Amino acid sequence: MLSQRLRTARKAKGLTQEELAERVSTTKGTISNYENNHSTPPNDMLMQLADILEVTTDWLLGRTEDGAVYVASSSAQTGQRSLDELLQERIDDPDDYYFLDGYLEASEEEKKEIRRYWYDLKKQWKARQVRESRPPSLFDITEELKKK
């Protein structure tokens, strides 16, 4: 939970692992280890990460599901956008956003099941040597209709 949420919050803030590492006085490798679930930050580091990423430690740890709310009340007043809004901006294809919608809020068991299905599908594609093709997105279809 921590690893996924840390990565999500870092990307939502537009930071690289190296930039985040500089801000908390550590190395890129340490941040990578946290994000890949190879190690867990000590409490003081967790608090620093939460402050810089403007999320609560409870959200990072998965104790609350309210990840779209930033900690600082001043951030709401200054027009800070929610993590969902930032995620929507970062995903080029609207279909991808709707496919991923709710994944971060899913339980660990649900996420494992989703990943298991995904890996099984990928194995089947490789076994059948099926070329992965991507159907046109809703955005592409809409743009094509606008041209006509």
DSSP file with accessible surface (Angstrom, degrees, kcal/mol):
  #  RESIDUE AA STRUCTURE BP1 BP2  ACC     N-H-->O    O-->H-N    N-H-->O    O-->H-N    TCO  KAPPA ALPHA  PHI   PSI    X-CA   Y-CA   Z-CA
    1    1 A M     >        0   0   44      0, 0.0     4,-2.5     0, 0.0     5,-0.3   0.000 360.0 360.0 360.0 -51.0    0.0    0.0    0.0
    2    2 A L  H  >  +     0   0   17     59,-0.2     4,-2.9     1,-0.2     5,-0.3   0.920 360.0  52.3 -58.8 -45.7    2.7    2.5    1.0
    3    3 A S  H  > S+     0   0   13      1,-0.2     4,-2.0     2,-0.2    -1,-0.2   0.928 112.8  43.5 -60.3 -45.5    4.8    1.8   -2.1
    4    4 A Q  H  > S+     0   0   32      1,-0.2     4,-2.5     2,-0.2    -1,-0.2   0.920 116.5  46.2 -67.2 -44.2    1.9    2.4   -4.5
    5    5 A R  H  X S+     0   0    3     -4,-2.5     4,-2.7    55,-0.3     5,-0.2   0.872 110.1  53.5 -69.8 -35.3    0.7    5.5   -2.7
    6    6 A L  H  X S+     0   0    0     -4,-2.9     4,-2.5    -5,-0.3    -1,-0.2   0.949 111.8  45.6 -62.7 -46.7    4.1    7.0   -2.4
    7    7 A R  H  X S+     0   0   68     -4,-2.0     4,-2.6    -5,-0.3     5,-0.2   0.930 113.4  50.2 -61.7 -45.2    4.7    6.6   -6.2
    8    8 A T  H  X S+     0   0   33     -4,-2.5     4,-2.4     1,-0.2    -2,-0.2   0.933 113.2  44.9 -60.1 -47.6    1.2    8.0   -7.0
    9    9 A A  H  X S+     0   0    0     -4,-2.7     4,-1.7     2,-0.2    -1,-0.2   0.902 112.7  51.6 -65.9 -39.8    1.7   11.0   -4.8
   10   10 A R  H  <>S+     0   0   21     -4,-2.5     5,-2.3    -5,-0.2     4,-0.4   0.947 113.1  44.3 -62.5 -46.2    5.2   11.7   -6.1
   11   11 A K  H ><5S+     0   0  108     -4,-2.6     3,-1.2     1,-0.2    -1,-0.2   0.879 109.0  57.0 -67.5 -36.3    4.1   11.5   -9.7
   12   12 A A  H 3<5S+     0   0   13     -4,-2.4    -1,-0.2     1,-0.3    -2,-0.2   0.839 107.1  49.2 -62.5 -32.2    1.0   13.7   -8.9
   13   13 A K  T 3<5S-     0   0   63     -4,-1.7    -1,-0.3    -3,-0.2    -2,-0.2   0.509 116.3-119.2 -82.9  -5.8    3.4   16.3   -7.6
   14   14 A G  T < 5 +     0   0   41     -3,-1.2     2,-0.3    -4,-0.4    -3,-0.2   0.786  64.8 142.8  75.0  27.0    5.5   16.0  -10.8
   15   15 A L      < -     0   0   13     -5,-2.3    -1,-0.2    -6,-0.2     2,-0.2  -0.785  44.9-138.0-102.8 145.2    8.6   14.9   -9.0
   16   16 A T     >  -     0   0   69     -2,-0.3     4,-2.5     1,-0.1     5,-0.2  -0.496  33.7-106.2 -85.0 167.3   11.2   12.4  -10.0
   17   17 A Q  H  > S+     0   0   30      1,-0.2     4,-2.6     2,-0.2     5,-0.2   0.908 123.3  52.5 -59.9 -38.7   12.6    9.9   -7.5
   18   18 A E  H  > S+     0   0  109      2,-0.2     4,-2.3     1,-0.2    -1,-0.2   0.918 108.6  48.5 -65.1 -42.3   15.8   11.9   -7.5
   19   19 A E  H  > S+     0   0   83      2,-0.2     4,-1.8     1,-0.2    -1,-0.2   0.919 113.1  47.4 -65.6 -41.9   14.0   15.2   -6.9
   20   20 A L  H  X S+     0   0    0     -4,-2.5     4,-1.5     1,-0.2    -2,-0.2   0.923 109.8  53.8 -64.6 -41.6   12.1   13.8   -4.0
   21   21 A A  H  <>S+     0   0    2     -4,-2.6     5,-2.5    -5,-0.2     3,-0.4   0.910 107.1  51.4 -59.0 -42.6   15.2   12.2   -2.6
   22   22 A E  H ><5S+     0   0  133     -4,-2.3     3,-1.1     1,-0.2    -1,-0.2   0.910 107.4  53.3 -60.6 -41.6   17.0   15.6   -2.6
   23   23 A R  H 3<5S+     0   0  143     -4,-1.8    -1,-0.2     1,-0.3    -2,-0.2   0.770 116.1  38.0 -68.2 -27.4   14.1   17.2   -0.7
   24   24 A V  T 3<5S-     0   0    4     -4,-1.5    -1,-0.3    -3,-0.4    -2,-0.2   0.242 113.8-115.1-107.2  12.7   14.2   14.6    2.1
   25   25 A S  T < 5S+     0   0  111     -3,-1.1     2,-0.2    -4,-0.3    -3,-0.2   0.932  78.2 103.5  56.3  54.1   18.0   14.4    2.1
   26   26 A T  S   <S-     0   0   39     -5,-2.5     2,-0.2    -8,-0.1    -1,-0.2  -0.728  71.1 -81.4-141.6-166.7   18.4   10.8    0.9
   27   27 A T     >  -     0   0   82     -2,-0.2     4,-1.8     1,-0.1     3,-0.3  -0.682  27.8-118.7-105.2 160.7   19.3    8.9   -2.2
   28   28 A K  H  > S+     0   0  107     -2,-0.2     4,-2.8     1,-0.2     5,-0.2   0.883 115.7  58.8 -60.2 -37.0   17.3    8.0   -5.3
   29   29 A G  H  > S+     0   0   39      1,-0.2     4,-2.4     2,-0.2    -1,-0.2   0.870 102.6  52.1 -61.6 -37.7   17.9    4.4   -4.5
   30   30 A T  H  > S+     0   0   35     -3,-0.3     4,-2.1     2,-0.2    -1,-0.2   0.939 110.9  46.5 -65.2 -45.4   16.2    4.8   -1.1
   31   31 A I  H  X S+     0   0    0     -4,-1.8     4,-2.6     1,-0.2    -2,-0.2   0.928 111.8  52.2 -62.5 -42.5   13.1    6.3   -2.7
   32   32 A S  H  X S+     0   0   29     -4,-2.8     4,-1.8     1,-0.2    -1,-0.2   0.912 107.4  52.1 -59.4 -42.5   13.1    3.5   -5.2
   33   33 A N  H  <>S+     0   0   69     -4,-2.4     5,-2.8     1,-0.2     6,-1.3   0.894 110.3  48.5 -62.5 -39.0   13.3    0.9   -2.5
   34   34 A Y  H ><5S+     0   0   15     -4,-2.1     3,-1.2     1,-0.2    -2,-0.2   0.934 113.4  46.7 -64.8 -44.4   10.3    2.5   -0.8
   35   35 A E  H 3<5S+     0   0    1     -4,-2.6    -1,-0.2     1,-0.3    -2,-0.2   0.727 113.8  47.8 -72.2 -23.5    8.3    2.6   -4.0
   36   36 A N  T 3<5S-     0   0   74     -4,-1.8    -1,-0.3    -5,-0.2    -2,-0.2   0.243 113.1-116.8-100.0  10.7    9.2   -1.0   -4.9
   37   37 A N  T < 5S+     0   0  106     -3,-1.2    -3,-0.2     2,-0.2    -4,-0.1   0.777  80.0 124.1  61.9  30.5    8.4   -2.3   -1.4
   38   38 A H  S   <S+     0   0  139     -5,-2.8     2,-0.3     1,-0.2    -4,-0.2   0.679  80.3   6.3 -89.8 -21.7   11.9   -3.4   -0.7
   39   39 A S        -     0   0   44     -6,-1.3    -1,-0.2    -9,-0.1    -2,-0.2  -0.969  69.3-128.1-153.0 166.2   12.1   -1.3    2.4
   40   40 A T        -     0   0  100     -2,-0.3    -6,-0.1    -3,-0.1    -5,-0.0  -0.959  28.8-116.1-120.9 135.1    9.9    0.9    4.6
   41   41 A P        -     0   0    8      0, 0.0   -10,-0.0     0, 0.0   -11,-0.0  -0.391  32.0-111.9 -69.5 144.9   10.8    4.5    5.7
   42   42 A P     >  -     0   0   70      0, 0.0     4,-2.7     0, 0.0     3,-0.3  -0.271  39.2 -96.3 -66.3 165.0   11.3    5.2    9.3
   43   43 A N  H  > S+     0   0  128      1,-0.2     4,-2.3     2,-0.2     5,-0.2   0.869 123.5  50.8 -54.2 -44.2    8.6    7.4   11.0
   44   44 A D  H  > S+     0   0  103      1,-0.2     4,-1.9     2,-0.2    -1,-0.2   0.906 112.6  46.8 -65.3 -37.5   10.6   10.6   10.7
   45   45 A M  H  > S+     0   0   20     -3,-0.3     4,-2.9     2,-0.2    -2,-0.2   0.907 109.4  54.7 -67.9 -40.4   11.2   10.0    7.0
   46   46 A L  H  X S+     0   0   11     -4,-2.7     4,-2.5     1,-0.2    -2,-0.2   0.917 108.4  49.0 -59.0 -42.5    7.5    9.1    6.5
   47   47 A M  H  X S+     0   0  106     -4,-2.3     4,-2.4    -5,-0.2    -1,-0.2   0.910 111.3  49.3 -65.4 -41.4    6.5   12.4    8.0
   48   48 A Q  H  X S+     0   0   84     -4,-1.9     4,-2.5     2,-0.2     5,-0.2   0.926 111.5  49.2 -62.4 -45.0    8.9   14.3    5.7
   49   49 A L  H  X S+     0   0    0     -4,-2.9     4,-2.7     1,-0.2    -2,-0.2   0.928 111.4  49.1 -60.3 -45.5    7.6   12.5    2.7
   50   50 A A  H  X>S+     0   0    2     -4,-2.5     5,-2.0    -5,-0.2     4,-0.8   0.912 111.6  49.5 -61.8 -42.6    4.0   13.2    3.6
   51   51 A D  H ><5S+     0   0  123     -4,-2.4     3,-0.5     2,-0.2    -2,-0.2   0.936 114.5  43.7 -62.2 -46.7    4.8   16.9    4.2
   52   52 A I  H 3<5S+     0   0   37     -4,-2.5    -2,-0.2     1,-0.2    -1,-0.2   0.900 118.2  43.8 -67.4 -39.5    6.6   17.3    0.9
   53   53 A L  H 3<5S-     0   0    1     -4,-2.7    -1,-0.2    -5,-0.2    -2,-0.2   0.512 107.4-128.3 -84.6  -4.8    3.9   15.3   -1.1
   54   54 A E  T <<5 +     0   0   50     -4,-0.8    17,-0.7    -3,-0.5     2,-0.3   0.902  69.1 114.4  57.9  45.9    1.1   17.2    0.8
   55   55 A V      < -     0   0    3     -5,-2.0    -1,-0.2    15,-0.2     2,-0.2  -0.876  69.9 -98.2-131.0 168.8   -0.7   14.0    1.8
   56   56 A T     >  -     0   0   51     13,-0.3     4,-2.2    -2,-0.3     5,-0.1  -0.568  20.9-127.1 -87.8 154.9   -1.3   12.5    5.2
   57   57 A T  H  > S+     0   0   46      1,-0.2     4,-2.4     2,-0.2     6,-0.2   0.872 112.4  59.5 -65.2 -33.5    0.8    9.8    6.7
   58   58 A D  H  >>S+     0   0   60      1,-0.2     5,-2.7     2,-0.2     6,-1.0   0.904 106.0  46.9 -61.0 -40.7   -2.4    7.9    7.3
   59   59 A W  H >45S+     0   0   11      4,-0.2     3,-1.2     3,-0.2    -1,-0.2   0.940 110.8  51.2 -67.6 -44.4   -3.2    8.0    3.5
   60   60 A L  H 3<5S+     0   0    0     -4,-2.2   -55,-0.3     1,-0.3   -54,-0.2   0.898 112.7  46.9 -58.0 -38.0    0.3    6.9    2.6
   61   61 A L  H 3<5S-     0   0   76     -4,-2.4    -1,-0.3    -5,-0.1   -59,-0.2   0.518 116.2-114.3 -83.5  -5.8    0.0    3.9    5.0
   62   62 A G  T <<5S+     0   0   20     -3,-1.2    -3,-0.2    -4,-0.5    -2,-0.1   0.660  80.3 125.5  83.2  15.5   -3.4    3.0    3.8
   63   63 A R  S   <S+     0   0  182     -5,-2.7     2,-0.3    -6,-0.2    -4,-0.2   0.725  75.8  33.6 -79.4 -22.7   -5.2    3.8    7.0
   64   64 A T        -     0   0   48     -6,-1.0    -2,-0.2    -8,-0.1    -1,-0.1  -0.958  63.2-152.0-129.4 153.5   -7.6    6.1    5.1
   65   65 A E  S    S+     0   0   93     -2,-0.3     2,-2.1     1,-0.1     3,-0.3   0.422  72.5 101.3 -99.2  -1.9   -9.0    5.9    1.7
   66   66 A D    >   +     0   0   99      1,-0.2     3,-0.8     2,-0.1    -1,-0.1  -0.416  36.7 143.7 -84.6  65.1   -9.4    9.6    1.3
   67   67 A G  T 3   +     0   0    5     -2,-2.1    16,-0.3     1,-0.2    -1,-0.2   0.634  57.3  71.2 -79.2 -14.2   -6.3   10.1   -0.8
   68   68 A A  T 3  S+     0   0   33     -3,-0.3     2,-0.5    14,-0.1    -1,-0.2   0.600  83.1  84.1 -79.8  -7.9   -7.8   12.8   -2.9
   69   69 A V  S <  S-     0   0   80     -3,-0.8   -13,-0.3    13,-0.1     2,-0.2  -0.830  73.6-140.5-101.5 125.0   -7.7   15.3    0.0
   70   70 A Y        -     0   0   18     -2,-0.5   -15,-0.2     2,-0.1     6,-0.1  -0.513  15.5-125.4 -79.4 154.6   -4.5   17.2    0.6
   71   71 A V  S    S+     0   0   74    -17,-0.7     2,-0.2   -21,-0.2    -1,-0.1   0.956  85.7  76.0 -66.3 -56.5   -3.4   17.8    4.1
   72   72 A A    >>  -     0   0   37      1,-0.2     4,-0.9   -21,-0.1     3,-0.7  -0.388  65.9-152.2 -67.9 126.5   -2.9   21.5    4.3
   73   73 A S  H 3> S+     0   0   92      1,-0.2     4,-1.4     2,-0.2     3,-0.4   0.832  98.0  62.3 -65.6 -27.8   -6.2   23.3    4.5
   74   74 A S  H 3> S+     0   0   64      1,-0.2     4,-1.7     2,-0.2    -1,-0.2   0.828  94.0  61.8 -66.7 -28.2   -4.4   26.2    2.8
   75   75 A S  H <4>S+     0   0    4     -3,-0.7     5,-2.8     1,-0.2    -1,-0.2   0.881 101.7  51.2 -67.2 -33.7   -3.8   24.0   -0.2
   76   76 A A  H ><5S+     0   0   77     -4,-0.9     3,-0.9    -3,-0.4    -1,-0.2   0.890 110.6  49.8 -67.2 -36.4   -7.5   23.7   -0.7
   77   77 A Q  H 3<5S+     0   0  162     -4,-1.4    -1,-0.2     1,-0.2    -2,-0.2   0.800 107.3  54.0 -72.6 -28.7   -7.8   27.5   -0.6
   78   78 A T  T 3<5S-     0   0  108     -4,-1.7    -1,-0.2    -5,-0.1    -2,-0.2   0.347 123.8-100.3 -89.2   6.7   -5.0   27.9   -3.1
   79   79 A G  T < 5 +     0   0   58     -3,-0.9    -3,-0.2     1,-0.2    -2,-0.1   0.755  55.3 176.0  87.5  23.0   -6.7   25.7   -5.6
   80   80 A Q      < -     0   0   69     -5,-2.8     2,-0.2    -6,-0.2    -1,-0.2  -0.395  25.2-132.3 -60.4 136.2   -4.8   22.5   -5.1
   81   81 A R        -     0   0  107      1,-0.1    -1,-0.1    -2,-0.1    -5,-0.0  -0.604  20.3-105.5 -91.2 156.1   -6.2   19.8   -7.3
   82   82 A S     >  -     0   0   26     -2,-0.2     4,-2.3     1,-0.1     5,-0.2  -0.256  29.5-108.8 -73.5 163.7   -7.0   16.3   -6.0
   83   83 A L  H  > S+     0   0   11    -16,-0.3     4,-2.8     1,-0.2     5,-0.2   0.880 120.6  56.1 -60.5 -37.2   -4.9   13.3   -6.9
   84   84 A D  H  > S+     0   0   53      2,-0.2     4,-2.4     1,-0.2    -1,-0.2   0.918 107.6  47.7 -61.0 -43.2   -7.7   12.0   -9.1
   85   85 A E  H  > S+     0   0  101      2,-0.2     4,-1.9     1,-0.2    -2,-0.2   0.917 113.3  47.6 -65.4 -41.3   -7.7   15.3  -11.1
   86   86 A L  H  X S+     0   0   12     -4,-2.3     4,-1.7     2,-0.2    -2,-0.2   0.903 111.0  51.5 -66.4 -39.3   -3.9   15.2  -11.5
   87   87 A L  H  X S+     0   0   53     -4,-2.8     4,-1.3     1,-0.2    -2,-0.2   0.929 107.4  53.4 -62.4 -43.2   -4.0   11.5  -12.5
   88   88 A Q  H  < S+     0   0   64     -4,-2.4     3,-0.5     1,-0.2    -1,-0.2   0.913 108.6  50.1 -58.7 -41.1   -6.6   12.4  -15.2
   89   89 A E  H  < S+     0   0  117     -4,-1.9    -1,-0.2     1,-0.2    -2,-0.2   0.853 109.1  51.9 -65.0 -35.4   -4.3   15.0  -16.6
   90   90 A R  H  < S+     0   0  140     -4,-1.7     2,-0.6    -3,-0.2    -1,-0.2   0.688  94.1  79.1 -77.9 -20.2   -1.4   12.7  -16.8
   91   91 A I     <  -     0   0   27     -4,-1.3     6,-0.1    -3,-0.5    -1,-0.0  -0.820  62.3-163.4 -95.5 120.0   -3.2   10.0  -18.7
   92   92 A D  S    S+     0   0  155     -2,-0.6    -1,-0.2     1,-0.1     3,-0.1   0.876  75.7  60.8 -67.7 -39.7   -3.4   10.7  -22.4
   93   93 A D    >>  -     0   0   19      1,-0.2     4,-1.4    46,-0.0     3,-1.0  -0.812  69.1-154.2 -98.1 116.9   -6.1    8.2  -23.2
   94   94 A P  H 3> S+     0   0   33      0, 0.0     4,-2.2     0, 0.0     5,-0.2   0.841  95.9  62.7 -57.4 -31.9   -9.4    8.7  -21.3
   95   95 A D  H 3> S+     0   0   52      1,-0.2     4,-2.1     2,-0.2     5,-0.2   0.887 100.5  53.0 -60.3 -38.0  -10.2    5.0  -21.7
   96   96 A D  H <> S+     0   0   61     -3,-1.0     4,-2.3     2,-0.2    -1,-0.2   0.901 106.3  52.8 -64.1 -39.6   -7.1    4.3  -19.6
   97   97 A Y  H  X S+     0   0   28     -4,-1.4     4,-1.3     1,-0.2    -2,-0.2   0.948 111.5  44.9 -61.4 -46.6   -8.3    6.6  -16.8
   98   98 A Y  H  < S+     0   0  151     -4,-2.2    -1,-0.2     1,-0.2    -2,-0.2   0.854 111.0  54.4 -68.9 -29.9  -11.7    4.8  -16.6
   99   99 A F  H  < S+     0   0  150     -4,-2.1    -1,-0.2    -5,-0.2    -2,-0.2   0.914 115.5  39.1 -66.1 -39.9   -9.9    1.4  -16.7
  100  100 A L  H >< S+     0   0   73     -4,-2.3     3,-2.6    -5,-0.2     4,-0.5   0.603  86.2 124.9 -85.8 -11.4   -7.8    2.4  -13.8
  101  101 A D  T 3< S+     0   0   93     -4,-1.3    -3,-0.0     1,-0.3    -4,-0.0  -0.243  82.2  10.1 -54.8 124.3  -10.6    4.3  -11.9
  102  102 A G  T 3> S+     0   0   33      4,-0.0     4,-0.8     1,-0.0    -1,-0.3   0.271  94.0 112.3  91.7 -11.3  -10.9    2.8   -8.5
  103  103 A Y  T X4 S+     0   0   50     -3,-2.6     3,-1.1     1,-0.2    -2,-0.1   0.932  76.9  50.2 -61.6 -44.9   -7.8    0.7   -8.6
  104  104 A L  T 34 S+     0   0   33     -4,-0.5    -1,-0.2     1,-0.3    -3,-0.1   0.817 112.2  48.3 -65.0 -28.3   -6.0    2.8   -6.0
  105  105 A E  T 34 S+     0   0   79     -3,-0.2    -1,-0.3     2,-0.0    -2,-0.2   0.562  90.2 108.0 -87.2  -8.8   -9.0    2.5   -3.6
  106  106 A A  S << S-     0   0   11     -3,-1.1    -4,-0.0    -4,-0.8    -3,-0.0  -0.286  78.7-102.8 -66.9 154.1   -9.3   -1.3   -4.1
  107  107 A S     >  -     0   0   55      1,-0.1     4,-2.5     4,-0.0     5,-0.2  -0.296  32.6-106.9 -70.4 162.7   -8.3   -3.6   -1.3
  108  108 A E  H  > S+     0   0   62      1,-0.2     4,-2.4     2,-0.2     5,-0.2   0.892 122.2  53.3 -58.5 -38.8   -4.9   -5.3   -1.5
  109  109 A E  H  > S+     0   0  131      2,-0.2     4,-2.1     1,-0.2    -1,-0.2   0.920 109.2  48.0 -63.8 -42.8   -6.7   -8.6   -2.3
  110  110 A E  H  > S+     0   0  108      1,-0.2     4,-2.5     2,-0.2    -2,-0.2   0.905 111.2  51.0 -64.6 -40.5   -8.6   -7.0   -5.1
  111  111 A K  H  X S+     0   0    0     -4,-2.5     4,-2.7     1,-0.2     5,-0.2   0.907 108.9  51.0 -64.1 -41.3   -5.4   -5.5   -6.5
  112  112 A K  H  X S+     0   0  114     -4,-2.4     4,-2.6     2,-0.2    -1,-0.2   0.913 110.6  49.4 -61.2 -41.6   -3.6   -8.9   -6.4
  113  113 A E  H  X S+     0   0   66     -4,-2.1     4,-2.4     2,-0.2    -2,-0.2   0.920 110.8  49.2 -64.6 -42.9   -6.5  -10.5   -8.3
  114  114 A I  H  X S+     0   0   77     -4,-2.5     4,-2.2     1,-0.2    -2,-0.2   0.933 113.2  47.0 -61.8 -46.0   -6.5   -7.7  -10.9
  115  115 A R  H  X S+     0   0   65     -4,-2.7     4,-2.9     2,-0.2     5,-0.2   0.902 109.9  53.9 -63.8 -38.5   -2.7   -8.2  -11.4
  116  116 A R  H  X S+     0   0  113     -4,-2.6     4,-2.4     1,-0.2    -2,-0.2   0.942 110.0  46.6 -62.3 -45.8   -3.1  -11.9  -11.5
  117  117 A Y  H  X S+     0   0  132     -4,-2.4     4,-2.4     1,-0.2    -1,-0.2   0.911 112.2  51.3 -60.4 -42.5   -5.6  -11.7  -14.3
  118  118 A W  H  X S+     0   0  106     -4,-2.2     4,-2.3     2,-0.2    -2,-0.2   0.939 110.8  46.8 -63.1 -46.6   -3.4   -9.2  -16.2
  119  119 A Y  H  X S+     0   0  128     -4,-2.9     4,-2.3     1,-0.2    -1,-0.2   0.891 111.0  52.9 -64.1 -37.7   -0.3  -11.4  -16.0
  120  120 A D  H  X S+     0   0   52     -4,-2.4     4,-2.3    -5,-0.2    -1,-0.2   0.921 109.3  49.2 -62.0 -43.4   -2.4  -14.4  -17.1
  121  121 A L  H  X S+     0   0   71     -4,-2.4     4,-2.5     1,-0.2    -2,-0.2   0.917 109.8  50.9 -61.4 -44.3   -3.6  -12.5  -20.1
  122  122 A K  H  X S+     0   0   72     -4,-2.3     4,-2.3     1,-0.2    -1,-0.2   0.909 109.6  50.8 -61.4 -40.5   -0.1  -11.4  -21.0
  123  123 A K  H  X S+     0   0  142     -4,-2.3     4,-2.8     1,-0.2    -1,-0.2   0.916 109.9  50.3 -61.4 -44.0    1.1  -15.0  -20.8
  124  124 A Q  H  X S+     0   0   87     -4,-2.3     4,-2.2     2,-0.2     6,-0.2   0.905 109.1  51.4 -62.3 -40.9   -1.8  -16.1  -23.1
  125  125 A W  H  <>S+     0   0   73     -4,-2.5     5,-2.4     1,-0.2     4,-0.5   0.925 113.2  44.9 -61.6 -44.5   -0.9  -13.4  -25.6
  126  126 A K  H ><5S+     0   0  156     -4,-2.3     3,-0.7     3,-0.2    -2,-0.2   0.906 112.0  52.1 -66.5 -41.0    2.7  -14.5  -25.7
  127  127 A A  H 3<5S+     0   0   86     -4,-2.8    -1,-0.2     1,-0.3    -2,-0.2   0.877 116.4  39.4 -63.4 -38.4    1.8  -18.2  -25.9
  128  128 A R  T 3<5S-     0   0  171     -4,-2.2    -1,-0.3    -5,-0.2    -2,-0.2   0.474 106.1-130.0 -86.9  -5.6   -0.4  -17.6  -28.9
  129  129 A Q  T < 5 +     0   0  169     -3,-0.7     2,-0.4    -4,-0.5    -3,-0.2   0.885  45.4 171.1  53.8  40.4    2.0  -15.1  -30.3
  130  130 A V      < -     0   0   71     -5,-2.4     2,-0.4    -6,-0.2    -1,-0.2  -0.690  34.5-124.7 -80.6 130.9   -0.8  -12.7  -30.7
  131  131 A R        -     0   0  223     -2,-0.4     2,-0.4    -3,-0.1    -1,-0.0  -0.635  25.8-120.9 -76.4 129.5    0.2   -9.3  -31.7
  132  132 A E        -     0   0  136     -2,-0.4     2,-0.4     2,-0.0    -1,-0.1  -0.573  36.6-178.7 -71.9 125.1   -1.1   -6.8  -29.2
  133  133 A S        -     0   0  109     -2,-0.4    -3,-0.0     0, 0.0     0, 0.0  -0.954  19.1-139.2-123.9 150.3   -3.3   -4.3  -31.0
  134  134 A R        -     0   0  158     -2,-0.4     3,-0.1     3,-0.0    -2,-0.0  -0.930  14.3-135.8-113.0 121.0   -5.0   -1.4  -29.4
  135  135 A P        -     0   0  100      0, 0.0     0, 0.0     0, 0.0     0, 0.0  -0.315  43.3 -83.6 -66.6 157.2   -8.5   -0.5  -30.4
  136  136 A P        -     0   0   86      0, 0.0     2,-0.1     0, 0.0     0, 0.0  -0.339  48.0-123.3 -63.3 143.4   -9.1    3.2  -31.0
  137  137 A S     >  -     0   0    5      1,-0.1     4,-2.5    -3,-0.1     5,-0.2  -0.357  22.9-107.1 -80.4 166.3   -9.8    5.2  -27.9
  138  138 A L  H  > S+     0   0  103      1,-0.2     4,-2.7     2,-0.2     5,-0.2   0.884 123.2  55.0 -59.0 -36.6  -13.0    7.2  -27.4
  139  139 A F  H  > S+     0   0  102      2,-0.2     4,-2.7     1,-0.2     5,-0.2   0.942 108.1  47.3 -62.5 -47.5  -10.8   10.3  -27.8
  140  140 A D  H  > S+     0   0   88      2,-0.2     4,-2.4     1,-0.2    -2,-0.2   0.912 113.0  48.8 -61.0 -43.4   -9.5    9.1  -31.2
  141  141 A I  H  X S+     0   0   77     -4,-2.5     4,-2.4     2,-0.2    -1,-0.2   0.933 112.3  48.3 -63.0 -44.3  -13.0    8.2  -32.4
  142  142 A T  H  X S+     0   0   67     -4,-2.7     4,-2.1     1,-0.2    -2,-0.2   0.921 112.1  48.7 -62.2 -44.1  -14.3   11.6  -31.2
  143  143 A E  H  X S+     0   0   62     -4,-2.7     4,-1.5     1,-0.2    -1,-0.2   0.901 110.6  51.3 -63.8 -39.0  -11.5   13.4  -33.0
  144  144 A E  H  X S+     0   0   99     -4,-2.4     4,-0.9     1,-0.2    -1,-0.2   0.912 109.9  49.6 -64.9 -40.6  -12.1   11.4  -36.2
  145  145 A L  H  < S+     0   0  111     -4,-2.4     3,-0.4     1,-0.2    -1,-0.2   0.854 106.6  55.7 -66.1 -35.9  -15.8   12.4  -36.1
  146  146 A K  H  < S+     0   0  146     -4,-2.1    -1,-0.2     1,-0.2    -2,-0.2   0.850 103.4  55.7 -64.5 -33.1  -14.9   16.0  -35.6
  147  147 A K  H  <        0   0  158     -4,-1.5    -1,-0.2    -5,-0.2    -2,-0.2   0.785 360.0 360.0 -69.9 -26.4  -12.8   15.9  -38.8
  148  148 A K     <        0   0  187     -4,-0.9    -3,-0.1    -3,-0.4    -4,-0.0   0.153 360.0 360.0 -79.6 360.0  -15.7   14.7  -40.9
